[in-house]
Amino acid sequence: MSLGTSLDYGLFQVKDRATGQKKKTQFLSEDNWGSHFYLNINLPTRSYLGITIQPYYFVNWNSINLSKLSERLLNTAITTNSLGKFNQIGVSLIFNNGPQKNY
């Protein structure tokens, strides 16, 4: 088992396709910094394949301005707070290729 954290830079984009058109139009683009906090649980496997189960929690450092998304969906400007944070909880399944150490 091991604990870890990461520094992440991500881009949040929303695109829409108008009826009858093939090309999507981007109407929201926000960049953001965040961090993953995770626990690695390494499972015993064969000598050339490792499997790790990684539960994680992701935290956005800044809020994303969702006013353009609201305007697009409601066809009107909103008057309330339009900032959103998208913190996430998840599980990753990781396959490690190559020679593995025997613990």
Residue pairs with C-beta under 8 A, 6 or more apart in sequence:
1 39
1 40
1 41
1 42
2 39
2 40
2 42
3 38
3 39
3 40
4 36
4 37
4 38
4 39
4 40
5 35
5 36
5 37
5 38
6 35
6 36
6 38
7 33
7 35
8 33
8 34
8 35
8 36
8 58
9 31
9 32
9 33
9 34
10 31
10 32
10 33
10 34
11 29
11 30
11 31
11 32
12 28
12 29
12 30
12 31
12 32
12 64
12 86
13 26
13 28
13 29
13 30
14 26
14 27
14 28
14 29
14 69
14 72
15 24
15 25
15 26
15 27
16 24
16 25
16 27
16 72
17 23
17 24
17 25
18 25
27 68
27 69
27 72
28 66
28 68
28 69
28 72
30 64
30 65
32 60
32 61
32 62
32 64
33 60
33 61
33 62
34 58
34 59
34 60
34 61
35 58
35 59
35 61
36 56
36 57
36 58
37 56
37 57
37 58
37 59
38 54
38 55
38 56
38 57
38 92
39 54
39 55
39 56
40 52
40 53
40 54
40 94
41 52
41 53
41 54
41 55
42 50
42 51
42 52
42 103
43 50
43 51
43 52
43 53
44 103
45 51
45 100
46 100
47 99
47 100
47 102
48 97
48 98
48 99
48 100
49 95
49 96
49 97
49 100
50 95
50 96
50 100
51 93
51 94
51 95
51 96
52 92
52 93
52 94
52 96
53 91
53 92
53 93
53 94
54 91
54 92
54 93
54 94
55 89
55 90
55 91
56 88
56 89
56 90
56 91
56 92
57 87
57 88
57 89
58 87
58 88
58 89
58 90
59 87
60 85
60 86
60 87
63 83
63 84
63 85
64 83
64 84
64 85
64 86
65 82
65 83
66 82
66 83
66 84
67 77
67 78
67 82
70 77
70 78
70 82
71 77
71 78
